[in-house]
């Protein structure tokens, strides 16, 4: 009975949590995520020796997985194949054998701890965990009840790494930049920026096929649905002995394909079919709707997520759920339909432009709060009540004030965006283009703002990884390093855009 409760109640509840509360709730209660942080808590993580580019002083930094490394670029494929391997092991060995299940769970825990020792941050969750693709699918840009990082005032958002300041007792960021963008810091930012990442479509479209294939195989193996819905598969202690027995039983005849091969065939054929269908539907939708490639991909992702959710709960949890009174089963069915409908309604029309505009508006709102604005101008409302469009309109009023005040506002917004890790120093020039147009300031003023930030808060202009390694150096040394990078970048960008600027003026 314990195995039935585990597989048909505990595991499906994770999907409900992801759809309702998002990855941030799941990662706070996930035992593997917790176990992977044990080496960090004990202070025994692996480190490497590096030389400071300015002072040439040696220091030791935590080891991270670089974004441009093979694993950094292809970790979605790695996690996808680990996910398939896990579902394959479930059917051929783990489902009904308590020793195999215990061994599987212990090895998973040890793997999480090992990765936590080898790499900094939440590298297990970001690059290795087989559950991460499932979190990615069901969270999407945002969960139903999940928080929105771009609307959070504090610097610690969602499920990002954190610690407690011994002086103030307040939570503070412990981010080491193990992954950029990070789903734990801002899930929607990670969603939009990783739409084109290798393996992203395979996970989204192939996952629906894996849901169908996993539950369909119980029928293909036994010839009827009773084998699955009665939970007989959780009582097979001799699963290892069936590895080489016929893996398909159709129309009263056994087909002589070994079970361990038949499972993989089922997974491959059906997930491959849904992957192909997803690609075709995405292209057709883009062609006939006229939306951008990014938006077409987002719409299809949203549809496939909802269908996957409804399909999963058509079978998942049923071996235990069907034992309850009929009215409770119907109530649960209604809840599943309602959650899926609310999620697709909230997500389908979401765009990358809306998210970016909300990000900029949140930072702009914080800067406008520093100015004495007549309440009559706002019709008695506060800045918190204004929409993104209204905030931009109000910002344009600043065009009538001094150049110094406009630049001060721009610098404040830019610094806030860097603090919230909405953008970084390298991408901020393009990211803030619309704001410069609204405030009517020149592109060269952007680099003036960058240099101001380099003097006052130089750590905002370097990656979190470098920031972690340079905490022992004084701000002057860091400012000199940043200033060299800013000067080189600004000269190159201004030279490249100079002819355009002259034509515009």
C-alpha positions as CSV (number, residue, x, y, z in Angstrom):
1,X,0.0,0.0,0.0
2,X,2.9,2.3,0.7
3,X,4.2,2.1,-2.8
4,X,0.7,2.8,-4.2
5,X,0.4,5.9,-2.0
6,X,3.9,7.1,-3.1
7,X,3.4,6.6,-6.9
8,X,-0.4,7.5,-7.1
9,X,-0.7,10.2,-4.5
10,X,2.6,11.8,-3.4
11,X,4.2,12.0,-6.9
12,X,1.0,13.4,-8.7
13,X,0.6,16.0,-5.9
14,X,3.9,17.5,-7.2
15,X,2.3,18.3,-10.5
16,X,-0.6,20.1,-8.8
17,X,1.9,22.1,-6.8
18,X,3.8,23.1,-9.9
19,X,0.7,24.2,-11.8
20,X,-0.8,26.1,-8.9
21,X,2.2,27.6,-7.1
22,X,5.0,27.2,-9.6
23,X,8.6,26.0,-9.3
24,X,9.3,28.4,-6.4
25,X,7.0,26.5,-4.0
26,X,8.3,23.1,-5.3
27,X,12.0,23.9,-4.9
28,X,11.4,25.1,-1.3
29,X,10.0,21.6,-0.3
30,X,12.0,19.4,-2.8
31,X,14.2,17.0,-0.7
32,X,16.8,16.8,-3.5
33,X,17.1,20.5,-3.7
34,X,17.7,20.6,0.0
35,X,20.2,17.8,-0.1
36,X,22.2,19.4,-2.8
37,X,22.8,22.4,-0.5
38,X,24.3,20.3,2.3
39,X,27.9,20.9,1.0
40,X,27.3,24.6,0.9
41,X,26.0,24.6,4.4
42,X,29.0,22.7,5.7
43,X,31.4,24.9,3.7
44,X,33.1,21.9,1.9
45,X,32.4,22.8,-1.8
46,X,35.0,22.4,-4.4
47,X,37.0,25.6,-5.3
48,X,39.5,26.6,-8.0
49,X,42.4,29.0,-7.9
50,X,42.1,32.1,-10.1
51,X,44.1,35.3,-10.5
52,X,42.6,38.8,-10.2
53,X,42.9,40.5,-13.6
54,X,44.0,43.8,-12.0
55,X,46.0,43.0,-8.9
56,X,47.2,39.5,-10.1
57,X,46.4,38.4,-6.5
58,X,45.5,34.7,-6.2
59,X,42.1,33.7,-4.7
60,X,39.9,30.7,-4.6
61,X,36.4,30.7,-6.2
62,X,33.6,28.2,-6.2
63,X,33.3,26.2,-9.4
64,X,30.4,27.0,-11.6
65,X,29.2,25.6,-14.9
66,X,29.8,28.1,-17.6
67,X,27.0,29.1,-19.9
68,X,29.2,28.7,-23.0
69,X,30.3,25.2,-22.0
70,X,28.9,22.1,-23.6
71,X,26.8,21.3,-20.5
72,X,25.7,24.9,-20.1
73,X,24.4,24.9,-23.7
74,X,23.0,21.3,-23.8
75,X,21.8,20.6,-20.2
76,X,18.2,20.4,-21.3
77,X,19.1,17.4,-23.4
78,X,20.9,15.8,-20.5
79,X,18.0,16.4,-18.2
80,X,15.5,15.1,-20.8
81,X,17.4,11.8,-21.2
82,X,17.7,11.4,-17.4
83,X,14.0,12.0,-17.2
84,X,13.3,9.3,-19.8
85,X,15.8,6.9,-18.0
86,X,14.0,7.5,-14.7
87,X,10.5,6.7,-16.2
88,X,12.1,3.6,-17.9
89,X,13.5,2.4,-14.6
90,X,10.1,2.9,-13.0
91,X,8.4,0.5,-15.2
92,X,11.1,-2.2,-15.6
93,X,12.3,-2.3,-12.0
94,X,11.3,0.3,-9.5
95,X,7.5,0.5,-9.4
96,X,6.8,-2.6,-7.4
97,X,10.1,-3.5,-5.8
98,X,10.7,-1.8,-2.4
99,X,14.5,-2.6,-2.5
100,X,14.8,-1.1,-6.0
101,X,12.7,1.9,-5.0
102,X,14.8,2.5,-1.9
103,X,18.1,2.2,-3.9
104,X,16.8,4.5,-6.6
105,X,15.9,7.2,-4.0
106,X,19.2,6.8,-2.1
107,X,21.2,7.1,-5.3
108,X,19.3,10.2,-6.3
109,X,20.0,11.8,-2.9
110,X,23.7,11.0,-3.2
111,X,23.9,12.4,-6.8
112,X,22.3,15.6,-5.6
113,X,24.9,15.9,-2.8
114,X,27.8,15.1,-5.1
115,X,26.7,17.8,-7.6
116,X,26.3,20.2,-4.7
117,X,29.9,19.5,-3.7
118,X,31.3,19.8,-7.3
119,X,29.5,22.9,-8.4
120,X,28.2,26.1,-6.7
121,X,24.7,27.3,-6.3
122,X,21.7,25.2,-7.4
123,X,23.6,23.4,-10.1
124,X,21.8,20.1,-9.4
125,X,18.4,21.8,-10.0
126,X,19.6,23.8,-13.0
127,X,21.7,21.3,-14.9
128,X,21.1,17.8,-13.8
129,X,17.7,17.2,-12.0
130,X,15.4,15.1,-14.2
131,X,12.4,16.8,-12.6
132,X,13.6,20.3,-13.9
133,X,12.0,19.8,-17.4
134,X,8.7,19.0,-15.7
135,X,9.0,22.2,-13.6
136,X,9.8,24.1,-16.8
137,X,6.7,22.8,-18.6
138,X,4.1,23.3,-15.8
139,X,5.4,26.7,-14.5
140,X,5.7,28.3,-18.0
141,X,6.1,32.1,-17.7
142,X,4.3,32.1,-14.3
143,X,2.2,29.8,-12.2
144,X,-1.4,30.6,-11.1
145,X,-0.5,31.7,-7.6
146,X,3.2,32.2,-8.0
147,X,4.9,35.5,-7.2
148,X,6.1,37.8,-10.0
149,X,9.8,38.7,-9.5
150,X,9.5,41.9,-11.5
151,X,6.8,43.2,-9.1
152,X,8.8,42.3,-5.9
153,X,10.3,45.3,-4.2
154,X,13.0,43.4,-2.3
155,X,16.2,42.0,-3.8
156,X,15.4,38.4,-2.8
157,X,12.8,37.0,-5.1
158,X,11.0,33.7,-5.6
159,X,13.2,30.7,-4.7
160,X,16.6,32.2,-5.2
161,X,19.5,31.2,-3.0
162,X,19.4,33.2,0.2
163,X,20.9,33.6,3.6
164,X,20.2,35.6,6.8
165,X,22.1,38.7,7.6
166,X,23.6,38.2,11.1
167,X,23.4,41.9,11.8
168,X,19.9,42.7,10.7
169,X,18.2,39.3,10.8
170,X,16.8,39.9,7.3
171,X,17.0,37.6,4.3
172,X,19.7,38.5,1.8
173,X,20.8,37.1,-1.5
174,X,23.4,34.3,-1.6
175,X,23.4,34.0,-5.3
176,X,26.7,32.9,-6.9
177,X,25.5,33.1,-10.5
178,X,25.4,29.4,-11.2
179,X,23.0,30.1,-14.1
180,X,21.9,33.1,-16.0
181,X,19.0,33.6,-16.5
182,X,17.9,31.8,-13.3
183,X,14.4,30.4,-13.0
184,X,14.8,30.7,-9.2
185,X,15.3,34.5,-9.4
186,X,12.8,35.3,-12.1
187,X,10.9,32.4,-13.8
188,X,9.4,34.6,-16.5
189,X,12.7,36.1,-17.5
190,X,14.2,32.6,-17.8
191,X,11.1,31.5,-19.8
192,X,11.4,34.1,-22.4
193,X,15.1,34.1,-22.7
194,X,15.4,30.3,-23.1
195,X,12.7,29.8,-25.7
196,X,15.4,29.2,-28.3
197,X,17.7,27.2,-26.1
198,X,18.7,23.8,-27.6
199,X,16.3,21.1,-26.4
200,X,13.5,23.5,-25.3
201,X,11.0,22.5,-27.9
202,X,11.9,18.8,-27.4
203,X,11.0,19.1,-23.7
204,X,7.8,21.0,-24.2
205,X,6.3,19.0,-27.1
206,X,7.9,15.7,-26.2
207,X,6.7,15.8,-22.6
208,X,3.1,15.4,-23.7
209,X,4.1,12.2,-25.6
210,X,5.9,10.9,-22.5
211,X,2.8,11.4,-20.4
212,X,0.7,9.5,-22.9
213,X,3.3,6.8,-23.5
214,X,4.0,6.2,-19.8
215,X,0.4,5.4,-19.0
216,X,-0.5,3.8,-22.3
217,X,2.3,1.2,-21.8
218,X,0.5,-0.3,-18.9
219,X,-2.3,-1.1,-21.3
220,X,0.0,-2.3,-24.1
221,X,1.9,-4.6,-21.6
222,X,-1.2,-6.2,-20.0
223,X,-3.8,-6.0,-22.7
224,X,-6.3,-4.1,-20.5
225,X,-6.6,-1.1,-18.1
226,X,-7.3,-3.2,-15.0
227,X,-3.6,-3.8,-14.5
228,X,-3.0,0.0,-14.1
229,X,-6.1,1.2,-12.4
230,X,-6.1,-1.6,-9.7
231,X,-2.5,-0.7,-8.8
232,X,-1.3,-4.3,-9.5
233,X,1.9,-2.8,-10.9
234,X,2.9,-1.6,-7.4
235,X,2.9,-5.1,-6.0
236,X,5.3,-6.7,-8.5
237,X,8.3,-7.6,-6.4
238,X,9.6,-9.7,-9.2
239,X,9.8,-7.0,-11.8
240,X,13.5,-7.8,-12.6
241,X,12.4,-11.3,-13.7
242,X,10.2,-9.8,-16.4
243,X,12.9,-7.8,-18.2
244,X,13.2,-10.3,-21.0
245,X,9.6,-11.4,-21.1
246,X,7.3,-10.2,-24.0
247,X,6.8,-6.4,-23.5
248,X,3.6,-6.1,-25.6
249,X,0.3,-8.0,-25.3
250,X,-2.3,-7.1,-27.9
251,X,-5.5,-8.7,-29.1
252,X,-4.8,-11.8,-26.9
253,X,-1.3,-12.3,-28.3
254,X,2.1,-11.7,-26.8
255,X,4.6,-10.0,-29.0
256,X,8.2,-11.2,-28.5
257,X,9.9,-7.9,-27.8
258,X,11.6,-7.8,-24.4
259,X,9.9,-5.6,-21.9
260,X,13.0,-3.4,-21.3
261,X,13.1,-2.7,-25.1
262,X,9.3,-2.4,-25.5
263,X,9.2,0.5,-23.0
264,X,11.8,2.5,-24.9
265,X,10.0,1.9,-28.2
266,X,6.7,3.2,-26.7
267,X,8.4,6.2,-25.3
268,X,10.3,7.0,-28.5
269,X,7.5,6.6,-30.9
270,X,4.8,8.6,-29.0
271,X,7.1,11.4,-27.7
272,X,8.6,11.7,-31.2
273,X,5.1,12.0,-32.6
274,X,4.0,14.7,-30.3
275,X,7.3,16.5,-30.9
276,X,6.7,16.5,-34.6
277,X,3.0,17.6,-34.2
278,X,4.1,20.5,-32.0
279,X,6.6,21.7,-34.6
280,X,4.0,21.5,-37.3
281,X,1.3,23.3,-35.3
282,X,3.7,26.0,-34.3
283,X,4.6,26.7,-38.0
284,X,1.0,26.6,-39.1
285,X,-0.1,28.9,-36.3
286,X,2.6,31.4,-37.2
287,X,1.7,31.3,-40.9
288,X,-2.0,31.8,-40.4
289,X,-2.1,34.1,-37.4
290,X,0.7,36.5,-38.5
291,X,2.3,36.6,-35.0
292,X,6.0,36.5,-34.4
293,X,7.9,33.3,-34.2
294,X,8.4,33.8,-30.5
295,X,4.7,34.4,-29.8
296,X,3.7,31.4,-31.9
297,X,6.1,29.2,-29.9
298,X,4.7,30.6,-26.7
299,X,1.1,29.9,-27.7
300,X,1.8,26.3,-28.7
301,X,3.8,25.8,-25.5
302,X,0.8,27.0,-23.5
303,X,-1.6,24.7,-25.3
304,X,0.7,21.7,-24.9
305,X,1.2,22.4,-21.2
306,X,-2.6,22.5,-20.6
307,X,-3.2,19.3,-22.5
308,X,-0.4,17.6,-20.7
309,X,-1.9,18.6,-17.4
310,X,-5.3,17.4,-18.2
311,X,-3.9,14.2,-19.7
312,X,-1.7,13.5,-16.7
313,X,-4.6,13.6,-14.3
314,X,-6.8,11.5,-16.5
315,X,-4.6,8.7,-15.3
316,X,-2.2,9.9,-12.7
317,X,-3.5,9.3,-9.1
318,X,-6.4,7.3,-10.4
319,X,-5.4,4.0,-8.7
320,X,-5.9,5.7,-5.3
321,X,-8.4,8.4,-6.3
322,X,-10.9,5.9,-7.7
323,X,-11.2,4.3,-4.2
324,X,-12.8,7.5,-2.9
325,X,-16.6,8.3,-3.1
326,X,-17.8,9.3,-6.5
327,X,-18.6,12.9,-5.4
328,X,-15.0,13.4,-4.3
329,X,-13.7,12.1,-7.6
330,X,-16.0,14.4,-9.5
331,X,-14.9,17.3,-7.4
332,X,-11.3,16.5,-8.0
333,X,-12.0,16.3,-11.8
334,X,-13.6,19.7,-11.7
335,X,-10.6,21.1,-9.8
336,X,-8.2,19.8,-12.5
337,X,-10.3,21.2,-15.3
338,X,-10.6,24.6,-13.5
339,X,-6.9,24.9,-12.8
340,X,-6.0,24.1,-16.4
341,X,-8.6,26.5,-17.8
342,X,-7.5,29.4,-15.5
343,X,-3.8,28.8,-16.3
344,X,-4.3,28.8,-20.1
345,X,-6.6,31.9,-19.8
346,X,-3.9,33.7,-17.8
347,X,-1.0,32.6,-19.9
348,X,-2.1,32.4,-23.6
349,X,-2.1,36.1,-24.4
350,X,1.1,36.9,-22.4
351,X,3.9,38.4,-24.5
352,X,7.6,39.1,-24.0
353,X,6.9,42.8,-24.6
354,X,4.4,43.0,-21.8
355,X,6.9,41.5,-19.4
356,X,9.7,43.8,-20.4
357,X,7.4,46.8,-20.1
358,X,6.3,45.8,-16.6
359,X,10.0,45.4,-15.6
360,X,10.8,48.9,-16.8
361,X,7.7,50.3,-15.2
362,X,8.5,48.8,-11.8
363,X,11.9,50.5,-11.8
364,X,10.5,53.7,-13.2
365,X,7.8,53.8,-10.5
366,X,10.5,53.6,-7.8
367,X,12.4,56.5,-9.3
368,X,9.3,58.7,-9.8
369,X,8.5,58.2,-6.1
370,X,11.5,60.4,-5.4
371,X,10.0,63.4,-7.1
372,X,7.3,65.7,-5.6
373,X,4.4,65.1,-7.8
374,X,1.2,67.0,-7.3
375,X,-1.6,64.5,-6.4
376,X,-4.0,66.4,-8.6
377,X,-2.0,65.3,-11.6
378,X,-2.7,61.7,-10.7
379,X,-6.4,62.3,-10.0
380,X,-6.0,61.4,-6.4
381,X,-4.3,58.1,-7.2
382,X,-0.8,57.0,-6.0
383,X,2.0,55.8,-8.3
384,X,1.3,52.2,-7.2
385,X,-2.2,52.5,-8.8
386,X,-0.8,53.6,-12.2
387,X,-0.5,51.1,-15.1
388,X,2.6,50.6,-17.1
389,X,1.4,52.9,-19.9
390,X,0.4,55.6,-17.4
391,X,3.8,55.5,-15.8
392,X,5.5,55.9,-19.2
393,X,3.2,58.9,-19.9
394,X,4.1,60.4,-16.6
395,X,7.8,59.9,-17.3
396,X,7.5,61.9,-20.5
397,X,6.6,64.9,-18.4
398,X,10.2,64.8,-17.2
399,X,11.2,65.9,-20.7
400,X,10.2,69.4,-19.7
401,X,12.6,69.5,-16.7
402,X,16.3,69.8,-16.7
403,X,18.7,67.5,-18.5
404,X,20.4,66.7,-15.2
405,X,17.1,65.5,-13.6
406,X,16.3,63.3,-16.7
407,X,19.8,61.7,-16.5
408,X,19.4,61.2,-12.8
409,X,16.1,59.4,-13.3
410,X,17.6,57.3,-16.1
411,X,20.6,56.4,-13.9
412,X,18.3,55.4,-11.0
413,X,16.2,53.2,-13.2
414,X,19.3,51.5,-14.8
415,X,20.8,50.9,-11.4
416,X,17.5,49.4,-10.1
417,X,17.3,47.1,-13.2
418,X,20.9,45.9,-12.5
419,X,20.2,45.4,-8.9
420,X,17.1,43.3,-9.7
421,X,19.2,41.4,-12.3
422,X,16.5,42.2,-14.9
423,X,19.4,42.9,-17.3
424,X,23.2,43.1,-17.1
425,X,25.8,45.8,-18.1
426,X,26.3,44.3,-21.5
427,X,22.7,44.0,-22.5
428,X,21.4,47.2,-20.7
429,X,22.1,49.5,-23.7
430,X,19.5,47.8,-25.9
431,X,17.2,47.0,-23.1
432,X,16.8,50.7,-22.1
433,X,16.5,52.0,-25.6
434,X,12.8,52.8,-25.3
435,X,13.3,54.6,-21.9
436,X,16.0,56.8,-23.5
437,X,13.6,57.8,-26.2
438,X,10.9,58.6,-23.7
439,X,13.2,60.8,-21.6
440,X,14.8,62.2,-24.7
441,X,18.4,61.6,-23.7
442,X,21.3,60.5,-26.0
443,X,22.8,57.0,-26.3
444,X,26.0,58.4,-24.9
445,X,24.2,59.3,-21.7
446,X,23.8,55.6,-21.1
447,X,27.5,55.2,-20.7
448,X,27.6,58.2,-18.4
449,X,25.1,56.4,-16.2
450,X,27.1,53.3,-16.4
451,X,30.3,55.1,-15.3
452,X,28.3,56.7,-12.4
453,X,27.2,53.3,-11.2
454,X,30.8,52.0,-11.6
455,X,31.9,54.6,-9.1
456,X,29.1,54.1,-6.5
457,X,28.1,50.5,-7.0
458,X,30.7,48.7,-9.1
459,X,29.6,45.3,-8.1
460,X,26.4,45.7,-10.1
461,X,28.4,45.8,-13.4
462,X,30.0,42.4,-13.0
463,X,28.5,38.9,-13.0
464,X,27.4,37.4,-9.7
465,X,30.2,34.8,-10.2
466,X,32.9,37.5,-10.3
467,X,31.1,39.4,-7.5
468,X,31.4,36.3,-5.3
469,X,35.1,36.1,-5.9
470,X,35.9,39.7,-5.4
471,X,34.3,40.4,-2.0
472,X,37.7,40.5,-0.4
473,X,39.0,43.3,-2.6
474,X,38.2,47.0,-2.1
475,X,35.7,48.8,-4.3
476,X,38.4,51.0,-5.9
477,X,40.1,47.9,-7.4
478,X,36.8,46.6,-8.7
479,X,35.8,50.1,-10.0
480,X,39.1,50.2,-12.1
481,X,38.4,46.8,-13.6
482,X,34.8,47.8,-14.5
483,X,35.8,51.2,-15.8
484,X,38.2,49.6,-18.3
485,X,35.4,47.3,-19.6
486,X,32.9,50.2,-19.8
487,X,35.3,52.5,-21.6
488,X,36.1,49.8,-24.2
489,X,32.4,48.9,-24.7
490,X,31.2,52.5,-24.9
491,X,33.8,53.6,-27.4
492,X,33.0,50.6,-29.7
493,X,29.2,51.1,-29.4
494,X,29.3,54.9,-29.9
495,X,31.6,54.5,-32.9
496,X,29.3,51.9,-34.4
497,X,26.1,54.0,-33.9
498,X,27.7,57.4,-34.6
499,X,26.5,57.9,-38.2
500,X,23.0,56.9,-37.2
501,X,23.0,59.4,-34.3
502,X,24.2,62.2,-36.6
503,X,21.5,61.5,-39.2
504,X,18.8,61.4,-36.4
505,X,19.9,64.8,-35.1
